[in-house]
Amino acid sequence: MIGIDFGTTNSAVAIADEFGHVTTARYPSDNTESESFRSILFFASPQKGMRRELSAYAGPDAIEHYLRAEEGGRLIQSIKSYLATASLKSTSLFGKSYRFEELVGYLLRSLKTAASKSGIPIGTKAVVGRPVRFVGAATQADDAYATKRLSEALAMAGITDVHFEFEPVAAAYAYEADLSKDELLLVADFGGGTTDFTLVRVGPDARRMTNSDKRVLASAGVGIAGDSFDAKLVRHLVAPLLGRGSQWRLVGKNGTVPNWPFAKLEHWHHLSFLKSNENMESLRSLRARAVEPDKIDLFIMLVTEDLGFQLHRAVQQAKYELSTKHEAIFSFRVPGIHVSQTVTRAQFEEWISDELHAISSCVDQMLESSGVKTLEVDRVFLTGGSSFVPAVRHIFENRFGRERIVGGSEFTSVVKGLALRSRDLSNRKQQ
């Protein structure tokens, strides 16, 4: 009866009792408690001149140790986004190589331990959420590869009996718990790395179907979500101050500095990859020929001081404020870098227009391929952090009408549905 939502940015665990009551695990965070466990790892740098085992931390502990680490270390974020990336098989941490599955397994084992401390012990069985399409999965083979790696990582965490469920289908399970009649539901699940859509039948009669796949009329996904929106804020607000679009000296002329470092900057979990010797040498070479070297100095400092998490936190705050206000102040202040700039919701919506178009096109294509008309959809359930972005909500309001849009438990609906799905599967095995 355990459900595990392993997310790009946050993860969660929940358990359902025999009566359908769901309890979520809670984790200490900033002198309070949260239902979310940050999907983040931190490996502290070994002390100079000393040989010792690598100190590893996950979730809230990772953030705490990262922020106060005097010797620095390696911060690894959004690790779920790389499950389908066959080229990423391992990474080196302070001279020792670790398989990718080992890192994911350590994060899942830490999530399992933290949930147990919260009063929700996890054994060997669980229903685990997965996106309709993993980030970077261009083919079914890529998708199968990502699922295989996730299964191996779960086994390393001691979870060997796994049933995978699409995350938007899990959200539908949570939504239908209180329904008294059947509905045709469109679930839009906005994660950190992917946005998934599912047309699914929900309600008392639908729940009696022994095969949940028969309840699903159609599903689709796109590798665009919260991280993509964050990237556009970084591109337009931060990158120009760090050298993007500036000039550097070439033989006999000037040219625009290469864009590759700023492409890494847009995805904060990529920033730590720039700390390799090869990349740092390239940045120093770029700085030597830059017309505005002070800007490149700031970029190099951002990388060497491993300030990706602080940048991400500032971007998240601005995005949150733009969901409730028409104007916000983007503020990023760390020693040596002070950015304070006004940004309007209209600007933000213009910057993410391509992403909004991709999301709306995916919805339209799914409806067309399934033969379902907008008037046949009873409700649209929006879940996930980016469902609060007004421009995202307008996509669905314009097609289905505001009165058919519903939400609630935007950050925990998936894990609650996974727990309910686990309970149903357990009951059927006992019958």
ZICORKA-V394885 format. One record per backbone hydrogen bond with DSSP energy under -0.5 kcal/mol. NH is the residue of the N-H (numbers start at 1). CO is the residue of the C=O. E is the energy in kcal/mol with one decimal. If there is no record, write none. Layout:
# ZICORKA-V394885
nh=NH co=CO e=E
nh=NH co=CO e=E
This chain:
# ZICORKA-V394885
nh=3 co=14 e=-2.9
nh=4 co=127 e=-2.5
nh=5 co=12 e=-2.7
nh=6 co=4 e=-0.8
nh=7 co=5 e=-0.9
nh=11 co=37 e=-2.6
nh=12 co=5 e=-1.9
nh=14 co=3 e=-2.1
nh=15 co=23 e=-2.5
nh=16 co=1 e=-1.7
nh=17 co=21 e=-2.4
nh=20 co=17 e=-1.9
nh=23 co=15 e=-2.8
nh=25 co=13 e=-2.8
nh=27 co=34 e=-3.3
nh=29 co=32 e=-2.9
nh=32 co=29 e=-1.0
nh=34 co=27 e=-2.5
nh=37 co=11 e=-3.0
nh=38 co=36 e=-0.6
nh=39 co=9 e=-2.4
nh=40 co=38 e=-2.1
nh=41 co=76 e=-2.7
nh=42 co=57 e=-2.4
nh=43 co=74 e=-2.6
nh=44 co=42 e=-0.6
nh=44 co=55 e=-2.2
nh=45 co=72 e=-2.0
nh=50 co=47 e=-2.0
nh=52 co=50 e=-0.6
nh=55 co=44 e=-0.5
nh=56 co=54 e=-0.7
nh=57 co=42 e=-2.1
nh=59 co=38 e=-0.5
nh=59 co=40 e=-1.9
nh=61 co=58 e=-1.1
nh=62 co=59 e=-0.6
nh=63 co=59 e=-1.5
nh=64 co=60 e=-2.3
nh=65 co=61 e=-2.5
nh=66 co=62 e=-2.2
nh=67 co=63 e=-2.4
nh=68 co=64 e=-1.1
nh=69 co=65 e=-0.7
nh=69 co=66 e=-0.7
nh=70 co=68 e=-0.5
nh=74 co=43 e=-2.7
nh=75 co=73 e=-0.5
nh=76 co=41 e=-3.0
nh=76 co=74 e=-0.5
nh=77 co=75 e=-0.5
nh=78 co=8 e=-0.6
nh=78 co=39 e=-0.7
nh=81 co=78 e=-1.4
nh=82 co=79 e=-1.7
nh=83 co=80 e=-1.6
nh=84 co=135 e=-0.5
nh=85 co=82 e=-1.6
nh=86 co=84 e=-1.1
nh=88 co=85 e=-1.3
nh=89 co=87 e=-1.2
nh=91 co=98 e=-2.2
nh=93 co=96 e=-3.2
nh=94 co=92 e=-0.5
nh=96 co=93 e=-1.1
nh=98 co=91 e=-2.8
nh=100 co=89 e=-2.4
nh=102 co=99 e=-0.5
nh=103 co=99 e=-1.4
nh=104 co=100 e=-2.0
nh=105 co=101 e=-2.7
nh=106 co=102 e=-2.3
nh=107 co=103 e=-2.0
nh=108 co=104 e=-2.5
nh=109 co=105 e=-2.5
nh=110 co=106 e=-2.1
nh=111 co=107 e=-2.2
nh=112 co=108 e=-2.4
nh=113 co=109 e=-2.3
nh=114 co=110 e=-2.5
nh=115 co=111 e=-2.2
nh=116 co=112 e=-2.0
nh=117 co=113 e=-1.9
nh=118 co=114 e=-1.1
nh=119 co=116 e=-1.4
nh=120 co=115 e=-2.5
nh=123 co=121 e=-0.5
nh=126 co=161 e=-1.9
nh=127 co=2 e=-2.4
nh=128 co=126 e=-0.6
nh=128 co=163 e=-2.2
nh=129 co=4 e=-2.3
nh=130 co=165 e=-1.8
nh=137 co=134 e=-2.1
nh=138 co=136 e=-1.0
nh=143 co=139 e=-1.9
nh=144 co=140 e=-2.5
nh=145 co=141 e=-2.2
nh=146 co=142 e=-2.2
nh=147 co=143 e=-2.2
nh=148 co=144 e=-2.3
nh=149 co=145 e=-2.1
nh=150 co=146 e=-2.2
nh=151 co=147 e=-2.4
nh=152 co=148 e=-2.2
nh=153 co=149 e=-2.3
nh=154 co=150 e=-2.4
nh=155 co=151 e=-2.1
nh=156 co=152 e=-1.9
nh=157 co=153 e=-1.1
nh=158 co=155 e=-1.7
nh=159 co=154 e=-2.7
nh=160 co=158 e=-0.8
nh=161 co=124 e=-2.9
nh=162 co=160 e=-0.9
nh=163 co=126 e=-1.9
nh=164 co=162 e=-0.5
nh=165 co=128 e=-2.2
nh=167 co=130 e=-2.3
nh=170 co=166 e=-2.2
nh=171 co=167 e=-2.1
nh=172 co=168 e=-1.5
nh=173 co=169 e=-1.7
nh=174 co=170 e=-1.7
nh=175 co=171 e=-2.1
nh=176 co=172 e=-2.3
nh=177 co=174 e=-0.8
nh=178 co=175 e=-0.7
nh=179 co=176 e=-1.9
nh=183 co=202 e=-2.6
nh=185 co=183 e=-0.7
nh=185 co=200 e=-2.8
nh=186 co=379 e=-2.4
nh=187 co=185 e=-0.6
nh=187 co=198 e=-2.8
nh=188 co=186 e=-0.5
nh=188 co=381 e=-2.6
nh=189 co=187 e=-0.6
nh=189 co=196 e=-3.0
nh=190 co=188 e=-0.7
nh=190 co=383 e=-2.9
nh=191 co=189 e=-0.8
nh=191 co=194 e=-2.6
nh=195 co=222 e=-2.5
nh=196 co=189 e=-2.3
nh=197 co=220 e=-3.3
nh=198 co=187 e=-1.9
nh=199 co=218 e=-2.9
nh=200 co=185 e=-2.8
nh=200 co=198 e=-0.6
nh=201 co=215 e=-2.4
nh=202 co=183 e=-2.6
nh=207 co=203 e=-2.2
nh=208 co=204 e=-0.6
nh=208 co=205 e=-0.9
nh=209 co=206 e=-1.7
nh=212 co=210 e=-0.6
nh=214 co=211 e=-1.3
nh=215 co=212 e=-1.3
nh=216 co=212 e=-0.6
nh=216 co=213 e=-1.0
nh=217 co=199 e=-2.7
nh=217 co=215 e=-0.6
nh=218 co=199 e=-1.3
nh=220 co=197 e=-2.4
nh=222 co=195 e=-2.3
nh=224 co=222 e=-2.0
nh=226 co=191 e=-2.1
nh=227 co=192 e=-2.5
nh=228 co=225 e=-0.7
nh=229 co=225 e=-1.6
nh=230 co=226 e=-2.3
nh=231 co=227 e=-2.0
nh=232 co=228 e=-1.3
nh=233 co=229 e=-1.4
nh=234 co=230 e=-2.2
nh=235 co=231 e=-2.5
nh=236 co=232 e=-2.0
nh=237 co=233 e=-2.3
nh=238 co=233 e=-0.5
nh=238 co=234 e=-1.7
nh=239 co=234 e=-2.7
nh=241 co=238 e=-1.2
nh=242 co=238 e=-0.7
nh=242 co=239 e=-1.2
nh=243 co=240 e=-0.9
nh=244 co=239 e=-2.4
nh=246 co=243 e=-2.1
nh=248 co=255 e=-2.7
nh=249 co=289 e=-3.2
nh=250 co=253 e=-3.1
nh=252 co=250 e=-0.7
nh=253 co=250 e=-1.0
nh=255 co=248 e=-2.5
nh=257 co=246 e=-2.4
nh=262 co=259 e=-0.7
nh=263 co=259 e=-1.7
nh=264 co=260 e=-1.4
nh=265 co=261 e=-1.7
nh=266 co=262 e=-1.5
nh=267 co=263 e=-0.5
nh=267 co=264 e=-1.1
nh=268 co=266 e=-0.7
nh=270 co=267 e=-3.3
nh=271 co=267 e=-0.7
nh=271 co=268 e=-0.6
nh=273 co=270 e=-1.6
nh=274 co=271 e=-1.6
nh=275 co=272 e=-1.5
nh=276 co=273 e=-1.0
nh=280 co=276 e=-2.6
nh=281 co=277 e=-2.1
nh=282 co=278 e=-1.8
nh=283 co=279 e=-2.3
nh=284 co=280 e=-2.2
nh=285 co=281 e=-2.0
nh=286 co=282 e=-2.3
nh=287 co=283 e=-2.4
nh=288 co=284 e=-1.7
nh=289 co=285 e=-0.9
nh=289 co=286 e=-0.6
nh=290 co=286 e=-0.6
nh=290 co=287 e=-0.8
nh=291 co=247 e=-2.6
nh=292 co=247 e=-0.6
nh=293 co=290 e=-0.5
nh=295 co=292 e=-1.2
nh=296 co=292 e=-0.9
nh=297 co=293 e=-2.3
nh=298 co=294 e=-1.7
nh=299 co=295 e=-1.7
nh=300 co=296 e=-2.8
nh=301 co=297 e=-2.3
nh=302 co=298 e=-2.2
nh=303 co=299 e=-1.8
nh=304 co=300 e=-3.0
nh=305 co=301 e=-2.5
nh=306 co=303 e=-1.3
nh=307 co=302 e=-2.4
nh=311 co=307 e=-2.1
nh=312 co=308 e=-2.6
nh=313 co=309 e=-2.4
nh=314 co=310 e=-1.9
nh=315 co=311 e=-2.2
nh=316 co=312 e=-2.7
nh=317 co=313 e=-1.9
nh=318 co=314 e=-1.9
nh=319 co=315 e=-2.5
nh=320 co=316 e=-2.4
nh=321 co=317 e=-2.3
nh=322 co=318 e=-2.1
nh=323 co=319 e=-0.7
nh=323 co=320 e=-0.9
nh=324 co=320 e=-0.5
nh=324 co=321 e=-1.2
nh=325 co=321 e=-2.2
nh=328 co=343 e=-2.7
nh=330 co=328 e=-0.6
nh=330 co=341 e=-3.3
nh=331 co=329 e=-0.7
nh=332 co=339 e=-2.8
nh=334 co=332 e=-0.5
nh=334 co=337 e=-2.6
nh=337 co=334 e=-2.4
nh=339 co=332 e=-2.5
nh=341 co=330 e=-2.4
nh=343 co=328 e=-2.8
nh=345 co=326 e=-2.2
nh=348 co=344 e=-2.2
nh=349 co=345 e=-2.6
nh=350 co=346 e=-1.7
nh=351 co=347 e=-2.4
nh=352 co=348 e=-1.8
nh=353 co=350 e=-1.2
nh=356 co=352 e=-2.5
nh=357 co=353 e=-2.2
nh=358 co=354 e=-2.2
nh=359 co=355 e=-2.3
nh=360 co=356 e=-2.5
nh=361 co=357 e=-2.5
nh=362 co=358 e=-1.9
nh=363 co=359 e=-1.9
nh=364 co=360 e=-2.3
nh=365 co=361 e=-2.6
nh=366 co=362 e=-2.0
nh=367 co=363 e=-2.2
nh=368 co=364 e=-2.4
nh=369 co=365 e=-2.7
nh=370 co=366 e=-1.8
nh=371 co=367 e=-1.1
nh=372 co=367 e=-1.2
nh=376 co=373 e=-1.6
nh=377 co=373 e=-0.5
nh=377 co=374 e=-1.1
nh=378 co=184 e=-1.8
nh=378 co=376 e=-0.6
nh=379 co=184 e=-1.4
nh=380 co=404 e=-2.8
nh=381 co=186 e=-2.6
nh=382 co=380 e=-0.7
nh=382 co=406 e=-2.3
nh=383 co=188 e=-2.5
nh=384 co=410 e=-1.6
nh=387 co=384 e=-1.6
nh=388 co=385 e=-1.6
nh=389 co=386 e=-1.3
nh=392 co=389 e=-1.0
nh=393 co=389 e=-1.9
nh=394 co=390 e=-2.2
nh=395 co=391 e=-0.9
nh=395 co=392 e=-0.6
nh=396 co=392 e=-0.9
nh=396 co=393 e=-0.6
nh=397 co=393 e=-2.5
nh=398 co=394 e=-2.6
nh=399 co=395 e=-0.7
nh=400 co=396 e=-2.9
nh=401 co=396 e=-0.6
nh=401 co=397 e=-1.6
nh=404 co=401 e=-1.5
nh=405 co=402 e=-1.5
nh=406 co=380 e=-3.0
nh=412 co=409 e=-1.3
nh=413 co=409 e=-2.3
nh=416 co=412 e=-2.3
nh=417 co=413 e=-2.1
nh=418 co=414 e=-2.3
nh=419 co=415 e=-1.9
nh=420 co=416 e=-1.9
nh=421 co=417 e=-2.5
nh=422 co=418 e=-2.2
nh=423 co=419 e=-2.0
nh=424 co=420 e=-2.2
nh=425 co=421 e=-2.3
nh=426 co=422 e=-2.2
nh=427 co=423 e=-2.4
nh=428 co=424 e=-2.1
nh=429 co=425 e=-1.8
nh=430 co=426 e=-1.3
nh=431 co=427 e=-0.9
